[in-house]
Amino acid sequence: MSLTPKPQGVKYELHTLPVDSKAVTDGDTITVHVVTADHPGSLNVPQEVQRTAADRAEALMTKNYQRADELQKIILDAGFRQVTDSRGGQVLMKKYRIRLRGIDAPETSMPYGREAKEELTMLVQGKRLKISVYGNDRYSRLVGDVDCNGVFVQEHMLKKGLAWHYIAYDQRPELARWENQAKASQIGLWSLPNPDKPWEWRKEKRIRNSRQGKISRGFQLI
């Protein structure tokens, strides 16, 4: 399985550090870290962060660890982190949450939600990923295609029957084809007679929570 040619709409690519096993939120969301110096044209590092990182590197060289910790906090508050690379130098990295474009995996509490998370974790943990970024979603996550050592992650999850084709946001025919292959094989969530669609499940949950909130407020007014 390999990533298809870059589709229209891709704004830039990110190349991540090895993914931690705890970085997978569910079957369609991953937290990654990238070295800012590797993406000079894509990542905008504020000058204040750059100056603070330089000051911290100097503090470490002079073994002023208290000052280095204070400066690291400033860097962290800005959404970055400074770490030591394999050569002993200091590099600046940034954390991103990635939403896999075009698929919707079951929520963790849904049938096959845990299996989807475990499968994605096994696939990406310890690996460096290439992410083709399309933009941001309403939760400030980057939406993108994810390549893991030549494996197109969305294709992998669809063929395993551990995600739906999220057709409302991505109409690529290959995604529908891979979903249909899993359906025909009745694997993963398609082994169920009538699996719940994650987007409908979330909508119903929001409605229930809203009703419960109104009832609770009503009791408070009595």
Backbone as CSV, one residue per row, in Angstrom:
resi,resn,N_x,N_y,N_z,CA_x,CA_y,CA_z,C_x,C_y,C_z
1,MET,0.845,-1.189,0.000,0.000,0.000,0.000,0.881,1.240,0.000
2,SER,0.619,2.157,-0.870,1.418,3.372,-0.925,0.516,4.574,-1.089
3,LEU,1.021,5.711,-0.684,0.250,6.939,-0.766,0.028,7.315,-2.219
4,THR,-1.208,7.657,-2.549,-1.545,8.054,-3.904,-0.895,9.392,-4.228
5,PRO,-0.800,9.758,-5.535,-0.198,11.045,-5.889,-0.836,12.195,-5.120
6,LYS,-0.023,13.207,-4.811,-0.485,14.313,-3.978,-1.726,14.971,-4.579
7,PRO,-2.847,14.956,-3.854,-4.079,15.559,-4.376,-4.001,17.079,-4.355
8,GLN,-4.907,17.689,-5.088,-5.007,19.138,-5.040,-5.467,19.562,-3.651
9,GLY,-5.009,20.717,-3.232,-5.426,21.235,-1.939,-4.404,21.071,-0.841
10,VAL,-3.355,20.278,-1.088,-2.314,20.110,-0.078,-1.506,21.395,0.022
11,LYS,-1.405,21.941,1.238,-0.717,23.213,1.436,0.773,23.036,1.698
12,TYR,1.114,22.026,2.481,2.524,21.770,2.773,2.658,20.387,3.390
13,GLU,3.893,19.942,3.555,4.161,18.643,4.158,4.916,18.821,5.471
14,LEU,4.642,17.922,6.398,5.379,17.860,7.651,6.066,16.502,7.741
15,HIS,7.275,16.503,8.286,8.006,15.262,8.536,8.256,15.196,10.034
16,THR,7.689,14.191,10.673,7.642,14.161,12.128,8.827,13.437,12.748
17,LEU,8.971,13.645,14.040,9.856,12.819,14.850,9.149,11.482,15.095
18,PRO,9.857,10.454,15.571,9.187,9.178,15.860,7.981,9.381,16.784
19,VAL,6.897,8.719,16.454,5.636,8.896,17.173,5.632,8.074,18.453
20,ASP,5.215,8.705,19.534,5.103,8.021,20.816,3.848,7.150,20.838
21,SER,3.900,6.040,21.565,2.755,5.122,21.605,1.528,5.760,22.245
22,LYS,1.747,6.776,23.091,0.626,7.438,23.758,0.066,8.594,22.930
23,ALA,0.592,8.778,21.727,0.203,9.928,20.912,-1.073,9.700,20.116
24,VAL,-1.578,8.468,20.110,-2.781,8.158,19.342,-4.005,8.344,20.232
25,THR,-4.848,9.304,19.865,-6.048,9.597,20.650,-7.139,8.573,20.388
26,ASP,-7.345,8.270,19.118,-8.334,7.280,18.693,-7.932,6.808,17.302
27,GLY,-8.857,6.219,16.575,-8.502,5.648,15.286,-8.310,6.623,14.149
28,ASP,-8.458,7.921,14.409,-8.251,8.883,13.322,-7.542,10.165,13.763
29,THR,-6.936,10.161,14.940,-6.251,11.359,15.432,-4.919,10.983,16.079
30,ILE,-3.856,11.692,15.687,-2.508,11.433,16.194,-1.877,12.755,16.619
31,THR,-1.142,12.735,17.718,-0.338,13.888,18.122,1.100,13.649,17.684
32,VAL,1.673,14.610,16.982,3.032,14.455,16.459,3.885,15.657,16.846
33,HIS,5.193,15.474,16.740,6.144,16.558,16.969,7.032,16.696,15.733
34,VAL,7.302,17.934,15.365,8.175,18.193,14.217,9.262,19.177,14.624
35,VAL,10.425,19.029,14.016,11.532,19.957,14.251,11.317,21.173,13.360
36,THR,11.260,22.345,13.951,10.927,23.548,13.182,11.966,23.850,12.107
37,ALA,13.224,23.543,12.369,14.279,23.837,11.393,14.124,23.015,10.118
38,ASP,13.391,21.907,10.201,13.176,21.060,9.024,12.080,21.601,8.116
39,HIS,11.357,22.633,8.573,10.224,23.159,7.813,10.274,24.685,7.774
40,PRO,11.348,25.245,7.231,11.512,26.709,7.263,10.438,27.476,6.512
41,GLY,9.833,26.865,5.504,8.829,27.580,4.727,7.414,27.375,5.206
42,SER,7.213,26.462,6.161,5.863,26.104,6.581,5.521,26.543,7.996
43,LEU,6.497,26.485,8.895,6.237,26.773,10.298,6.748,28.160,10.651
44,ASN,5.862,28.968,11.155,6.213,30.331,11.532,6.562,30.364,13.017
45,VAL,7.854,30.471,13.307,8.305,30.520,14.695,8.464,31.983,15.097
46,PRO,7.701,32.457,16.078,7.817,33.857,16.503,9.249,34.201,16.914
47,GLN,9.645,35.431,16.633,11.004,35.856,16.976,11.269,35.748,18.469
48,GLU,10.249,36.013,19.278,10.417,35.919,20.727,10.774,34.491,21.140
49,VAL,10.142,33.513,20.487,10.446,32.109,20.782,11.864,31.775,20.333
50,GLN,12.259,32.280,19.171,13.612,32.027,18.682,14.657,32.602,19.636
51,ARG,14.411,33.819,20.119,15.362,34.437,21.056,15.415,33.661,22.371
52,THR,14.243,33.236,22.850,14.194,32.483,24.105,14.916,31.149,23.963
53,ALA,14.759,30.506,22.807,15.439,29.233,22.568,16.952,29.423,22.546
54,ALA,17.405,30.512,21.936,18.844,30.794,21.899,19.373,31.065,23.306
55,ASP,18.607,31.803,24.095,19.016,32.092,25.477,19.071,30.809,26.306
56,ARG,18.124,29.911,26.065,18.106,28.666,26.828,19.302,27.787,26.456
57,ALA,19.634,27.742,25.169,20.795,26.960,24.745,22.063,27.478,25.418
58,GLU,22.156,28.795,25.527,23.320,29.393,26.196,23.315,29.066,27.686
59,ALA,22.120,29.089,28.305,22.018,28.761,29.730,22.453,27.320,29.990
60,LEU,22.105,26.419,29.087,22.515,25.023,29.244,24.027,24.871,29.095
61,MET,24.601,25.624,28.173,26.050,25.550,27.966,26.804,26.009,29.211
62,THR,26.244,26.991,29.912,26.890,27.509,31.127,26.397,26.789,32.387
63,LYS,25.587,25.727,32.183,25.061,24.895,33.272,24.184,25.671,34.251
64,ASN,23.521,26.690,33.723,22.554,27.438,34.528,21.190,26.776,34.323
65,TYR,20.997,25.645,34.987,19.822,24.823,34.721,18.522,25.451,35.222
66,GLN,18.604,26.222,36.282,17.399,26.890,36.766,16.888,27.880,35.722
67,ARG,17.817,28.643,35.155,17.445,29.596,34.107,16.920,28.856,32.869
68,ALA,17.544,27.728,32.552,17.106,26.937,31.395,15.676,26.435,31.589
69,ASP,15.350,26.021,32.812,13.989,25.551,33.091,12.976,26.687,32.962
70,GLU,13.353,27.866,33.427,12.461,29.021,33.324,12.190,29.368,31.858
71,LEU,13.239,29.310,31.055,13.086,29.631,29.633,12.299,28.547,28.900
72,GLN,12.484,27.294,29.306,11.714,26.211,28.684,10.220,26.408,28.918
73,LYS,9.853,26.893,30.091,8.436,27.137,30.380,7.866,28.189,29.432
74,ILE,8.645,29.222,29.154,8.195,30.255,28.216,7.996,29.650,26.826
75,ILE,8.928,28.791,26.438,8.839,28.132,25.128,7.617,27.222,25.067
76,LEU,7.385,26.467,26.140,6.231,25.567,26.190,4.922,26.338,26.121
77,ASP,4.856,27.447,26.830,3.631,28.258,26.828,3.316,28.793,25.433
78,ALA,4.342,28.919,24.606,4.147,29.403,23.236,3.808,28.269,22.266
79,GLY,3.753,27.029,22.777,3.388,25.899,21.926,4.559,25.172,21.302
80,PHE,5.768,25.425,21.799,6.966,24.776,21.274,7.676,24.041,22.413
81,ARG,8.761,23.368,22.069,9.589,22.702,23.074,11.002,22.594,22.533
82,GLN,11.983,22.806,23.399,13.377,22.668,22.989,13.932,21.367,23.554
83,VAL,14.564,20.572,22.692,15.101,19.275,23.111,16.536,19.136,22.611
84,THR,17.235,18.173,23.176,18.611,17.893,22.775,18.611,16.843,21.674
85,ASP,19.309,17.126,20.568,19.350,16.158,19.474,20.476,15.151,19.692
86,SER,20.642,14.244,18.740,21.609,13.155,18.885,23.052,13.645,18.916
87,ARG,23.284,14.872,18.451,24.641,15.430,18.443,24.898,16.338,19.636
88,GLY,23.918,16.421,20.525,24.090,17.235,21.721,23.670,18.676,21.561
89,GLY,23.188,19.043,20.375,22.719,20.407,20.158,21.265,20.570,20.564
90,GLN,20.815,21.807,20.601,19.437,22.108,20.979,18.599,22.401,19.736
91,VAL,17.465,21.713,19.627,16.563,21.939,18.499,15.183,22.303,19.036
92,LEU,14.477,23.083,18.251,13.141,23.530,18.624,12.118,22.671,17.895
93,MET,11.139,22.177,18.627,10.100,21.387,17.977,8.724,21.898,18.380
94,LYS,7.739,21.549,17.551,6.366,21.979,17.787,5.442,20.770,17.738
95,LYS,4.428,20.799,18.600,3.466,19.701,18.678,2.222,20.035,17.861
96,TYR,1.730,19.033,17.136,0.502,19.189,16.360,-0.413,17.994,16.588
97,ARG,-1.710,18.264,16.578,-2.695,17.185,16.544,-3.138,17.024,15.095
98,ILE,-3.076,15.799,14.603,-3.380,15.508,13.207,-4.683,14.720,13.109
99,ARG,-5.608,15.233,12.319,-6.862,14.522,12.025,-6.730,13.901,10.644
100,LEU,-6.814,12.572,10.576,-6.674,11.881,9.302,-7.819,12.267,8.375
101,ARG,-7.472,12.799,7.233,-8.481,13.299,6.302,-9.227,12.148,5.626
102,GLY,-10.542,12.310,5.535,-11.338,11.400,4.721,-11.843,10.151,5.404
103,ILE,-11.466,9.932,6.669,-11.995,8.772,7.384,-12.543,9.212,8.736
104,ASP,-13.419,8.392,9.285,-13.976,8.640,10.617,-14.014,7.299,11.339
105,ALA,-13.153,7.151,12.324,-13.079,5.897,13.075,-14.103,5.903,14.205
106,PRO,-14.533,4.728,14.653,-15.453,4.676,15.791,-14.835,5.352,17.012
107,GLU,-15.667,6.049,17.775,-15.196,6.611,19.036,-14.778,5.465,19.960
108,THR,-13.899,5.763,20.907,-13.321,4.718,21.748,-14.377,3.898,22.475
109,SER,-15.482,4.534,22.860,-16.533,3.828,23.595,-17.515,3.104,22.677
110,MET,-17.318,3.216,21.359,-18.175,2.521,20.403,-17.590,1.150,20.076
111,PRO,-18.401,0.234,19.550,-17.848,-1.039,19.087,-16.732,-0.809,18.067
112,TYR,-15.629,-1.491,18.256,-14.426,-1.413,17.429,-13.666,-0.098,17.575
113,GLY,-14.085,0.738,18.516,-13.332,1.959,18.771,-11.976,1.671,19.387
114,ARG,-11.945,0.767,20.353,-10.678,0.401,20.994,-9.759,-0.303,19.998
115,GLU,-10.337,-1.176,19.173,-9.529,-1.884,18.180,-8.928,-0.917,17.160
116,ALA,-9.703,0.108,16.782,-9.198,1.095,15.825,-8.012,1.854,16.413
117,LYS,-8.134,2.256,17.666,-7.037,2.970,18.327,-5.798,2.087,18.427
118,GLU,-5.984,0.828,18.796,-4.852,-0.087,18.936,-4.174,-0.346,17.594
119,GLU,-4.962,-0.485,16.541,-4.392,-0.738,15.218,-3.560,0.450,14.745
120,LEU,-4.097,1.646,14.930,-3.364,2.843,14.520,-2.094,3.003,15.344
121,THR,-2.177,2.699,16.629,-0.999,2.786,17.494,0.089,1.828,17.027
122,MET,-0.288,0.584,16.750,0.695,-0.407,16.297,1.342,0.006,14.979
123,LEU,0.563,0.668,14.133,1.078,1.061,12.820,2.096,2.192,12.920
124,VAL,1.824,3.207,13.751,2.639,4.427,13.701,3.645,4.578,14.834
125,GLN,3.502,3.829,15.932,4.393,4.082,17.064,5.850,3.815,16.696
126,GLY,6.695,4.763,17.089,8.115,4.664,16.805,8.505,5.038,15.389
127,LYS,7.524,5.391,14.558,7.788,5.692,13.147,7.802,7.209,12.902
128,ARG,8.548,7.600,11.894,8.504,8.976,11.398,7.452,9.044,10.296
129,LEU,6.583,10.022,10.374,5.474,10.131,9.437,5.669,11.303,8.478
130,LYS,5.131,11.152,7.287,5.040,12.267,6.346,3.574,12.656,6.249
131,ILE,3.290,13.914,6.538,1.901,14.373,6.583,1.683,15.456,5.534
132,SER,0.741,15.211,4.640,0.344,16.205,3.642,-0.826,16.984,4.222
133,VAL,-0.591,18.245,4.520,-1.561,19.051,5.264,-2.463,19.844,4.321
134,TYR,-3.778,19.736,4.560,-4.768,20.477,3.779,-5.213,21.758,4.482
135,GLY,-5.198,21.748,5.799,-5.672,22.909,6.547,-5.993,22.512,7.973
136,ASN,-6.849,23.306,8.617,-7.243,23.059,10.001,-8.735,22.765,10.080
137,ASP,-9.121,21.959,11.087,-10.547,21.769,11.327,-11.003,22.706,12.440
138,ARG,-12.252,22.596,12.842,-12.799,23.540,13.827,-12.231,23.328,15.224
139,TYR,-11.513,22.220,15.420,-10.874,21.963,16.711,-9.388,22.316,16.685
140,SER,-8.970,23.044,15.654,-7.582,23.498,15.482,-6.609,22.359,15.207
141,ARG,-7.124,21.209,14.805,-6.246,20.119,14.387,-5.866,20.313,12.921
142,LEU,-4.678,19.838,12.552,-4.306,19.825,11.143,-4.973,18.625,10.483
143,VAL,-5.564,18.848,9.326,-6.223,17.776,8.583,-5.290,17.341,7.463
144,GLY,-4.962,16.048,7.426,-3.992,15.648,6.422,-4.003,14.174,6.072
145,ASP,-3.301,13.864,4.989,-3.009,12.487,4.605,-1.726,12.076,5.308
146,VAL,-1.692,10.856,5.809,-0.544,10.403,6.592,0.105,9.201,5.924
147,ASP,1.398,9.338,5.670,2.200,8.265,5.093,3.140,7.738,6.173
148,CYS,3.091,6.431,6.400,3.936,5.789,7.410,4.825,4.758,6.721
149,ASN,6.044,5.152,6.413,6.988,4.252,5.729,6.392,3.652,4.460
150,GLY,5.717,4.489,3.678,5.138,4.027,2.421,3.736,3.480,2.530
151,VAL,3.200,3.389,3.732,1.824,2.921,3.931,0.910,4.130,4.080
152,PHE,-0.114,4.200,3.247,-1.112,5.264,3.353,-2.037,4.872,4.499
153,VAL,-1.960,5.609,5.598,-2.621,5.202,6.836,-4.142,5.123,6.675
154,GLN,-4.742,6.078,5.960,-6.192,6.017,5.774,-6.605,4.749,5.025
155,GLU,-5.834,4.391,4.015,-6.124,3.158,3.272,-6.051,1.949,4.201
156,HIS,-5.025,1.919,5.020,-4.832,0.810,5.955,-6.033,0.666,6.885
157,MET,-6.486,1.771,7.461,-7.588,1.719,8.419,-8.904,1.331,7.746
158,LEU,-9.128,1.827,6.540,-10.356,1.478,5.825,-10.373,-0.001,5.449
159,LYS,-9.260,-0.511,4.943,-9.210,-1.911,4.523,-9.298,-2.872,5.703
160,LYS,-8.899,-2.406,6.886,-9.011,-3.224,8.091,-10.433,-3.205,8.659
161,GLY,-11.293,-2.380,8.077,-12.654,-2.273,8.589,-12.720,-1.548,9.918
162,LEU,-11.799,-0.605,10.125,-11.728,0.102,11.401,-12.014,1.591,11.253
163,ALA,-12.587,1.968,10.126,-12.966,3.363,9.904,-13.987,3.423,8.776
164,TRP,-14.783,4.472,8.825,-15.723,4.771,7.756,-15.076,5.759,6.785
165,HIS,-15.504,5.715,5.535,-15.166,6.783,4.599,-16.002,7.999,4.992
166,TYR,-15.335,9.098,5.329,-16.033,10.313,5.778,-16.372,11.143,4.546
167,ILE,-17.366,10.682,3.820,-17.657,11.218,2.491,-18.115,12.671,2.522
168,ALA,-18.650,13.121,3.648,-19.104,14.511,3.738,-17.946,15.489,3.584
169,TYR,-16.726,15.038,3.901,-15.564,15.924,3.853,-14.519,15.506,2.827
170,ASP,-14.700,14.358,2.203,-13.690,13.884,1.252,-14.347,12.896,0.295
171,GLN,-14.430,13.272,-0.967,-15.125,12.435,-1.947,-14.178,11.599,-2.816
172,ARG,-12.946,11.419,-2.404,-12.020,10.642,-3.230,-12.552,9.218,-3.429
173,PRO,-12.655,8.767,-4.670,-13.265,7.456,-4.934,-12.481,6.291,-4.349
174,GLU,-11.166,6.436,-4.219,-10.391,5.320,-3.674,-10.759,5.034,-2.219
175,LEU,-11.151,6.067,-1.482,-11.563,5.846,-0.096,-12.837,5.007,-0.049
176,ALA,-13.779,5.328,-0.920,-15.017,4.541,-0.995,-14.717,3.105,-1.422
177,ARG,-13.775,2.947,-2.345,-13.433,1.609,-2.824,-12.838,0.760,-1.709
178,TRP,-11.942,1.348,-0.912,-11.320,0.594,0.176,-12.335,0.255,1.265
179,GLU,-13.261,1.168,1.520,-14.321,0.871,2.482,-15.183,-0.284,1.984
180,ASN,-15.524,-0.262,0.707,-16.370,-1.314,0.142,-15.676,-2.671,0.167
181,GLN,-14.359,-2.675,0.023,-13.618,-3.937,0.110,-13.774,-4.553,1.498
182,ALA,-13.674,-3.715,2.526,-13.829,-4.206,3.900,-15.262,-4.668,4.150
183,LYS,-16.225,-3.934,3.603,-17.628,-4.334,3.745,-17.858,-5.711,3.126
184,ALA,-17.317,-5.901,1.923,-17.512,-7.169,1.223,-16.893,-8.333,1.997
185,SER,-15.789,-8.050,2.691,-15.111,-9.091,3.467,-15.697,-9.247,4.865
186,GLN,-16.569,-8.309,5.245,-17.211,-8.320,6.564,-16.176,-8.393,7.690
187,ILE,-15.174,-7.527,7.587,-14.151,-7.494,8.624,-14.309,-6.231,9.465
188,GLY,-13.766,-6.282,10.675,-13.833,-5.134,11.561,-15.267,-4.763,11.885
189,LEU,-15.552,-3.473,11.842,-16.895,-3.006,12.197,-17.954,-3.513,11.224
190,TRP,-17.525,-3.946,10.038,-18.484,-4.450,9.049,-18.923,-5.881,9.351
191,SER,-18.374,-6.466,10.412,-18.878,-7.763,10.865,-20.160,-7.591,11.678
192,LEU,-20.454,-6.350,12.050,-21.677,-6.050,12.797,-22.849,-5.920,11.829
193,PRO,-24.058,-6.283,12.255,-25.210,-6.210,11.345,-25.584,-4.789,10.943
194,ASN,-25.413,-3.838,11.852,-25.801,-2.455,11.548,-24.925,-1.497,12.356
195,PRO,-23.660,-1.335,11.969,-22.750,-0.497,12.763,-23.167,0.969,12.763
196,ASP,-23.011,1.606,13.918,-23.352,3.023,14.044,-22.316,3.882,13.332
197,LYS,-22.803,4.896,12.640,-21.902,5.868,12.022,-21.389,6.804,13.111
198,PRO,-20.083,7.016,13.198,-19.540,7.841,14.286,-20.106,9.248,14.326
199,TRP,-20.309,9.873,13.159,-20.816,11.253,13.149,-22.260,11.318,13.654
200,GLU,-23.057,10.277,13.379,-24.421,10.250,13.903,-24.412,9.955,15.400
201,TRP,-23.504,9.080,15.823,-23.370,8.750,17.246,-22.997,9.992,18.047
202,ARG,-22.062,10.803,17.519,-21.652,12.029,18.216,-22.794,13.039,18.272
203,LYS,-23.548,13.136,17.176,-24.673,14.071,17.142,-25.722,13.688,18.179
204,GLU,-26.040,12.404,18.253,-27.025,11.942,19.234,-26.528,12.167,20.656
205,LYS,-25.230,11.990,20.862,-24.664,12.218,22.194,-24.776,13.688,22.583
206,ARG,-24.516,14.587,21.623,-24.645,16.022,21.909,-26.085,16.377,22.266
207,ILE,-27.042,15.776,21.557,-28.458,16.048,21.839,-28.818,15.559,23.236
208,ARG,-28.367,14.350,23.588,-28.656,13.814,24.925,-28.046,14.692,26.009
209,ASN,-26.797,15.105,25.795,-26.134,15.949,26.787,-26.839,17.290,26.934
210,SER,-27.318,17.827,25.800,-28.027,19.099,25.841,-29.329,18.968,26.623
211,ARG,-30.040,17.875,26.398,-31.299,17.651,27.118,-31.045,17.480,28.608
212,GLN,-30.000,16.724,28.947,-29.674,16.513,30.355,-29.285,17.820,31.028
213,GLY,-28.570,18.673,30.267,-28.186,19.968,30.812,-29.389,20.840,31.099
214,LYS,-30.374,20.810,30.193,-31.588,21.603,30.396,-32.374,21.095,31.595
215,ILE,-32.425,19.761,31.748,-33.136,19.183,32.893,-32.454,19.583,34.196
216,SER,-31.119,19.529,34.209,-30.371,19.893,35.416,-30.597,21.350,35.776
217,ARG,-30.591,22.225,34.764,-30.830,23.644,35.029,-32.245,23.871,35.532
218,GLY,-33.195,23.050,35.028,-34.573,23.170,35.474,-34.723,22.831,36.942
219,PHE,-34.021,21.780,37.393,-34.061,21.402,38.801,-33.454,22.495,39.674
220,GLN,-32.414,23.153,39.167,-31.765,24.201,39.949,-32.681,25.401,40.146
221,LEU,-33.600,25.611,39.178,-34.501,26.759,39.272,-35.686,26.495,40.193
222,ILE,-35.962,25.199,40.459,-37.113,24.868,41.313,-36.821,25.214,42.775
